[in-house]
Amino acid sequence: MEHSRRIALLVCVAAVAALTASTARADPPTPLGGLELRTYCQTHGYTDVVLQKGVVIGPQAAYNNWRCYTDTPTNDHPFSMEQACKWAYGLNAVQAHPLDSDNAFTWVCYSSEHL
């Protein structure tokens, strides 16, 4: 009889643990908005911003495309969209994701901090 009580207790503990795990999920990231990349680049001492791939829409156009440049667009410098989001919104816990990976203009910043 003692063995079956232990099993029943373990089953109850497992059920409570599973319920707690399913309800203790982190809040989803909060959308903050887009980015003004020209201002970001100019504030950091660059001349302007350029699309390195030369396309706005195309396969994976959102990724590895935006660059700050100095003097001429061929003198470009990659940057992190997350760093641009941190600068734009003054938050440390941010994420940056494009809404459409094939469109360079669809980047959105998200906060992973509880606002």
Backbone as JSON Lines, residues from 0, in Angstrom:
{"i":0,"aa":"M","n":[0.82,-1.2,0.0],"ca":[0.0,0.0,0.0],"c":[0.86,1.27,0.0]}
{"i":1,"aa":"E","n":[1.95,1.26,0.75],"ca":[2.85,2.41,0.8],"c":[3.41,2.72,-0.58]}
{"i":2,"aa":"H","n":[3.72,1.7,-1.37],"ca":[4.27,1.88,-2.72],"c":[3.27,2.61,-3.62]}
{"i":3,"aa":"S","n":[2.0,2.26,-3.55],"ca":[1.01,2.92,-4.39],"c":[0.78,4.36,-3.96]}
{"i":4,"aa":"R","n":[0.93,4.69,-2.69],"ca":[0.81,6.08,-2.25],"c":[1.97,6.92,-2.81]}
{"i":5,"aa":"R","n":[3.16,6.34,-2.81],"ca":[4.31,7.05,-3.36],"c":[4.12,7.33,-4.85]}
{"i":6,"aa":"I","n":[3.62,6.33,-5.55],"ca":[3.37,6.5,-6.99],"c":[2.33,7.58,-7.21]}
{"i":7,"aa":"A","n":[1.26,7.56,-6.42],"ca":[0.21,8.57,-6.56],"c":[0.76,9.97,-6.27]}
{"i":8,"aa":"L","n":[1.6,10.07,-5.24],"ca":[2.2,11.34,-4.9],"c":[3.1,11.82,-6.04]}
{"i":9,"aa":"L","n":[3.91,10.94,-6.62],"ca":[4.77,11.31,-7.74],"c":[3.97,11.75,-8.94]}
{"i":10,"aa":"V","n":[2.85,11.1,-9.21],"ca":[1.99,11.48,-10.32],"c":[1.43,12.87,-10.07]}
{"i":11,"aa":"C","n":[1.01,13.17,-8.85],"ca":[0.48,14.51,-8.53],"c":[1.56,15.57,-8.68]}
{"i":12,"aa":"V","n":[2.76,15.29,-8.19],"ca":[3.86,16.25,-8.31],"c":[4.18,16.5,-9.77]}
{"i":13,"aa":"A","n":[4.21,15.43,-10.57],"ca":[4.5,15.58,-12.0],"c":[3.41,16.41,-12.69]}
{"i":14,"aa":"A","n":[2.16,16.21,-12.32],"ca":[1.06,16.96,-12.92],"c":[1.15,18.44,-12.57]}
{"i":15,"aa":"V","n":[1.45,18.74,-11.31],"ca":[1.59,20.14,-10.89],"c":[2.78,20.78,-11.61]}
{"i":16,"aa":"A","n":[3.89,20.04,-11.72],"ca":[5.07,20.57,-12.41],"c":[4.75,20.86,-13.88]}
{"i":17,"aa":"A","n":[4.03,19.97,-14.52],"ca":[3.67,20.17,-15.93],"c":[2.74,21.37,-16.09]}
{"i":18,"aa":"L","n":[1.79,21.52,-15.2],"ca":[0.87,22.65,-15.24],"c":[1.62,23.95,-15.01]}
{"i":19,"aa":"T","n":[2.51,23.97,-14.04],"ca":[3.3,25.17,-13.75],"c":[4.17,25.54,-14.93]}
{"i":20,"aa":"A","n":[4.8,24.56,-15.55],"ca":[5.67,24.84,-16.7],"c":[4.88,25.42,-17.86]}
{"i":21,"aa":"S","n":[3.65,24.94,-18.07],"ca":[2.88,25.44,-19.21],"c":[2.32,26.82,-18.96]}
{"i":22,"aa":"T","n":[2.1,27.2,-17.68],"ca":[1.56,28.53,-17.4],"c":[2.65,29.55,-17.07]}
{"i":23,"aa":"A","n":[3.89,29.12,-16.88],"ca":[4.97,30.03,-16.5],"c":[5.82,30.43,-17.7]}
{"i":24,"aa":"R","n":[5.24,30.49,-18.85],"ca":[5.97,30.91,-20.04],"c":[6.28,32.39,-19.97]}
{"i":25,"aa":"A","n":[7.38,32.77,-20.59],"ca":[7.76,34.18,-20.64],"c":[6.8,34.95,-21.54]}
{"i":26,"aa":"D","n":[6.63,36.22,-21.22],"ca":[5.81,37.07,-22.07],"c":[6.44,37.15,-23.46]}
{"i":27,"aa":"P","n":[5.62,37.18,-24.5],"ca":[6.19,37.33,-25.85],"c":[6.82,38.72,-25.98]}
{"i":28,"aa":"P","n":[7.8,38.85,-26.87],"ca":[8.41,40.17,-27.07],"c":[7.37,41.2,-27.48]}
{"i":29,"aa":"T","n":[7.54,42.42,-27.01],"ca":[6.62,43.51,-27.3],"c":[7.14,44.3,-28.51]}
{"i":30,"aa":"P","n":[6.33,44.44,-29.57],"ca":[6.77,45.23,-30.72],"c":[6.97,46.69,-30.31]}
{"i":31,"aa":"L","n":[8.09,47.25,-30.73],"ca":[8.4,48.66,-30.45],"c":[8.19,49.53,-31.67]}
{"i":32,"aa":"G","n":[8.55,49.01,-32.83],"ca":[8.42,49.79,-34.06],"c":[9.62,49.57,-34.96]}
{"i":33,"aa":"G","n":[9.69,50.38,-35.99],"ca":[10.76,50.24,-36.98],"c":[11.98,51.07,-36.62]}
{"i":34,"aa":"L","n":[12.84,51.26,-37.61],"ca":[14.11,51.96,-37.41],"c":[14.29,53.06,-38.44]}
{"i":35,"aa":"E","n":[14.95,54.12,-38.03],"ca":[15.38,55.18,-38.93],"c":[16.88,55.0,-39.1]}
{"i":36,"aa":"L","n":[17.27,54.18,-40.07],"ca":[18.67,53.78,-40.21],"c":[19.57,54.92,-40.68]}
{"i":37,"aa":"R","n":[19.06,55.83,-41.46],"ca":[19.88,56.98,-41.89],"c":[20.33,57.77,-40.66]}
{"i":38,"aa":"T","n":[19.4,58.07,-39.77],"ca":[19.73,58.81,-38.55],"c":[20.69,58.01,-37.68]}
{"i":39,"aa":"Y","n":[20.46,56.7,-37.58],"ca":[21.35,55.84,-36.79],"c":[22.79,55.94,-37.32]}
{"i":40,"aa":"C","n":[22.96,55.8,-38.61],"ca":[24.3,55.85,-39.21],"c":[24.94,57.23,-39.04]}
{"i":41,"aa":"Q","n":[24.17,58.28,-39.32],"ca":[24.72,59.62,-39.22],"c":[25.09,59.98,-37.78]}
{"i":42,"aa":"T","n":[24.3,59.52,-36.83],"ca":[24.6,59.77,-35.42],"c":[25.9,59.08,-35.01]}
{"i":43,"aa":"H","n":[26.22,57.99,-35.67],"ca":[27.44,57.25,-35.36],"c":[28.62,57.66,-36.25]}
{"i":44,"aa":"G","n":[28.51,58.81,-36.91],"ca":[29.63,59.39,-37.64],"c":[29.76,58.97,-39.09]}
{"i":45,"aa":"Y","n":[28.78,58.27,-39.62],"ca":[28.83,57.86,-41.02],"c":[28.08,58.89,-41.88]}
{"i":46,"aa":"T","n":[28.3,58.83,-43.16],"ca":[27.67,59.76,-44.09],"c":[26.19,59.44,-44.29]}
{"i":47,"aa":"D","n":[25.88,58.16,-44.49],"ca":[24.51,57.76,-44.79],"c":[24.39,56.25,-44.66]}
{"i":48,"aa":"V","n":[23.29,55.72,-45.2],"ca":[23.02,54.29,-45.17],"c":[22.8,53.82,-46.61]}
{"i":49,"aa":"V","n":[23.15,52.57,-46.89],"ca":[23.02,52.03,-48.24],"c":[22.63,50.55,-48.15]}
{"i":50,"aa":"L","n":[21.94,50.1,-49.19],"ca":[21.65,48.67,-49.32],"c":[22.8,48.03,-50.1]}
{"i":51,"aa":"Q","n":[23.58,47.23,-49.43],"ca":[24.76,46.63,-50.04],"c":[24.41,45.73,-51.22]}
{"i":52,"aa":"K","n":[23.29,45.02,-51.12],"ca":[22.88,44.13,-52.22],"c":[22.27,44.91,-53.38]}
{"i":53,"aa":"G","n":[21.91,46.16,-53.12],"ca":[21.33,46.99,-54.18],"c":[19.87,46.7,-54.45]}
{"i":54,"aa":"V","n":[19.23,45.87,-53.65],"ca":[17.81,45.54,-53.86],"c":[17.04,45.69,-52.55]}
{"i":55,"aa":"V","n":[15.79,46.12,-52.69],"ca":[14.89,46.2,-51.54],"c":[14.14,44.89,-51.4]}
{"i":56,"aa":"I","n":[13.68,44.36,-52.52],"ca":[12.9,43.13,-52.51],"c":[13.62,42.08,-53.35]}
{"i":57,"aa":"G","n":[13.75,40.9,-52.75],"ca":[14.43,39.79,-53.41],"c":[14.72,38.71,-52.38]}
{"i":58,"aa":"P","n":[15.22,37.59,-52.8],"ca":[15.5,36.5,-51.86],"c":[16.43,36.96,-50.73]}
{"i":59,"aa":"Q","n":[15.93,36.88,-49.49],"ca":[16.69,37.23,-48.28],"c":[17.2,38.67,-48.28]}
{"i":60,"aa":"A","n":[16.47,39.57,-48.92],"ca":[16.89,40.97,-49.03],"c":[16.98,41.67,-47.67]}
{"i":61,"aa":"A","n":[16.29,41.17,-46.67],"ca":[16.34,41.8,-45.35],"c":[17.66,41.54,-44.64]}
{"i":62,"aa":"Y","n":[18.32,40.45,-44.99],"ca":[19.52,40.05,-44.26],"c":[20.8,40.47,-44.96]}
{"i":63,"aa":"N","n":[21.78,40.9,-44.15],"ca":[23.11,41.27,-44.64],"c":[23.04,42.25,-45.81]}
{"i":64,"aa":"N","n":[22.18,43.22,-45.69],"ca":[21.97,44.15,-46.78],"c":[22.28,45.59,-46.35]}
{"i":65,"aa":"W","n":[21.78,46.02,-45.2],"ca":[21.95,47.4,-44.76],"c":[23.38,47.63,-44.28]}
{"i":66,"aa":"R","n":[23.93,48.79,-44.68],"ca":[25.27,49.2,-44.26],"c":[25.29,50.71,-44.05]}
{"i":67,"aa":"C","n":[26.04,51.14,-43.06],"ca":[26.38,52.55,-42.95],"c":[27.58,52.76,-43.87]}
{"i":68,"aa":"Y","n":[27.72,53.97,-44.42],"ca":[28.91,54.21,-45.23],"c":[29.51,55.57,-44.93]}
{"i":69,"aa":"T","n":[30.79,55.67,-45.23],"ca":[31.54,56.91,-45.07],"c":[32.02,57.36,-46.44]}
{"i":70,"aa":"D","n":[31.74,58.57,-46.79],"ca":[32.18,59.21,-48.04],"c":[31.51,58.62,-49.28]}
{"i":71,"aa":"T","n":[31.74,57.35,-49.59],"ca":[31.13,56.74,-50.78],"c":[30.44,55.44,-50.37]}
{"i":72,"aa":"P","n":[29.36,55.08,-51.06],"ca":[28.65,53.84,-50.71],"c":[29.52,52.58,-50.78]}
{"i":73,"aa":"T","n":[30.65,52.64,-51.48],"ca":[31.52,51.45,-51.53],"c":[32.37,51.32,-50.27]}
{"i":74,"aa":"N","n":[32.45,52.38,-49.47],"ca":[33.18,52.34,-48.2],"c":[32.16,52.08,-47.08]}
{"i":75,"aa":"D","n":[31.58,50.87,-47.1],"ca":[30.47,50.59,-46.19],"c":[30.9,49.79,-44.97]}
{"i":76,"aa":"H","n":[30.04,49.85,-43.94],"ca":[30.31,49.22,-42.65],"c":[29.04,48.51,-42.17]}
{"i":77,"aa":"P","n":[29.12,47.2,-41.96],"ca":[27.94,46.48,-41.46],"c":[27.64,46.91,-40.02]}
{"i":78,"aa":"F","n":[26.41,46.73,-39.62],"ca":[26.02,47.01,-38.24],"c":[24.95,46.01,-37.82]}
{"i":79,"aa":"S","n":[24.72,45.94,-36.54],"ca":[23.74,45.03,-35.96],"c":[22.39,45.73,-35.84]}
{"i":80,"aa":"M","n":[21.35,45.09,-36.34],"ca":[20.0,45.64,-36.19],"c":[19.62,45.7,-34.72]}
{"i":81,"aa":"E","n":[20.08,44.74,-33.92],"ca":[19.8,44.79,-32.48],"c":[20.43,46.03,-31.85]}
{"i":82,"aa":"Q","n":[21.67,46.36,-32.26],"ca":[22.31,47.56,-31.73],"c":[21.54,48.81,-32.17]}
{"i":83,"aa":"A","n":[21.06,48.82,-33.39],"ca":[20.26,49.95,-33.87],"c":[18.97,50.06,-33.06]}
{"i":84,"aa":"C","n":[18.36,48.95,-32.71],"ca":[17.15,48.96,-31.88],"c":[17.46,49.47,-30.48]}
{"i":85,"aa":"K","n":[18.58,49.02,-29.9],"ca":[18.97,49.5,-28.57],"c":[19.14,51.02,-28.59]}
{"i":86,"aa":"W","n":[19.8,51.52,-29.62],"ca":[20.02,52.96,-29.75],"c":[18.69,53.69,-29.92]}
{"i":87,"aa":"A","n":[17.83,53.19,-30.79],"ca":[16.57,53.87,-31.11],"c":[15.6,53.92,-29.94]}
{"i":88,"aa":"Y","n":[15.55,52.84,-29.17],"ca":[14.52,52.74,-28.14],"c":[15.07,52.82,-26.72]}
{"i":89,"aa":"G","n":[16.39,52.92,-26.57],"ca":[16.98,53.07,-25.25],"c":[16.79,51.89,-24.34]}
{"i":90,"aa":"L","n":[16.69,50.71,-24.9],"ca":[16.52,49.48,-24.12],"c":[17.67,48.52,-24.4]}
{"i":91,"aa":"N","n":[18.01,47.71,-23.42],"ca":[19.07,46.72,-23.63],"c":[18.55,45.38,-24.13]}
{"i":92,"aa":"A","n":[17.41,44.97,-23.62],"ca":[16.87,43.66,-24.0],"c":[15.95,43.81,-25.21]}
{"i":93,"aa":"V","n":[16.55,43.81,-26.38],"ca":[15.78,43.97,-27.62],"c":[16.11,42.85,-28.6]}
{"i":94,"aa":"Q","n":[15.22,42.68,-29.52],"ca":[15.4,41.77,-30.64],"c":[15.01,42.53,-31.89]}
{"i":95,"aa":"A","n":[15.57,42.13,-33.01],"ca":[15.2,42.73,-34.29],"c":[14.92,41.6,-35.27]}
{"i":96,"aa":"H","n":[13.79,41.68,-35.93],"ca":[13.4,40.67,-36.9],"c":[12.67,41.33,-38.06]}
{"i":97,"aa":"P","n":[12.92,40.88,-39.28],"ca":[12.12,41.4,-40.39],"c":[10.77,40.69,-40.43]}
{"i":98,"aa":"L","n":[9.74,41.4,-40.81],"ca":[8.43,40.76,-40.99],"c":[8.43,39.9,-42.24]}
{"i":99,"aa":"D","n":[9.24,40.29,-43.21],"ca":[9.36,39.56,-44.47],"c":[10.85,39.48,-44.81]}
{"i":100,"aa":"S","n":[11.41,38.29,-44.81],"ca":[12.84,38.13,-45.05],"c":[13.25,38.55,-46.46]}
{"i":101,"aa":"D","n":[12.28,38.68,-47.36],"ca":[12.57,39.09,-48.74],"c":[12.36,40.58,-48.98]}
{"i":102,"aa":"N","n":[12.13,41.36,-47.91],"ca":[11.93,42.8,-48.03],"c":[12.81,43.52,-47.01]}
{"i":103,"aa":"A","n":[13.77,44.29,-47.48],"ca":[14.73,44.96,-46.61],"c":[14.1,46.02,-45.7]}
{"i":104,"aa":"F","n":[12.91,46.5,-46.04],"ca":[12.27,47.57,-45.28],"c":[11.27,47.07,-44.24]}
{"i":105,"aa":"T","n":[11.35,45.81,-43.84],"ca":[10.35,45.28,-42.91],"c":[10.91,44.98,-41.52]}
{"i":106,"aa":"W","n":[12.08,45.53,-41.17],"ca":[12.66,45.29,-39.84],"c":[11.82,45.94,-38.76]}
{"i":107,"aa":"V","n":[11.6,45.19,-37.68],"ca":[10.86,45.68,-36.52],"c":[11.67,45.36,-35.27]}
{"i":108,"aa":"C","n":[11.68,46.3,-34.34],"ca":[12.34,46.1,-33.05],"c":[11.31,45.6,-32.05]}
{"i":109,"aa":"Y","n":[11.76,44.71,-31.18],"ca":[10.91,44.14,-30.14],"c":[11.63,44.24,-28.8]}
{"i":110,"aa":"S","n":[10.9,44.49,-27.76],"ca":[11.46,44.49,-26.41],"c":[11.19,43.14,-25.77]}
{"i":111,"aa":"S","n":[12.22,42.58,-25.14],"ca":[12.0,41.36,-24.39],"c":[11.98,41.68,-22.89]}
{"i":112,"aa":"E","n":[12.01,42.96,-22.54],"ca":[11.84,43.4,-21.16],"c":[10.37,43.57,-20.87]}
{"i":113,"aa":"H","n":[9.99,43.4,-19.63],"ca":[8.6,43.66,-19.25],"c":[8.39,45.16,-19.18]}
{"i":114,"aa":"L","n":[7.54,45.68,-20.07],"ca":[7.31,47.14,-20.11],"c":[6.13,47.53,-19.23]}
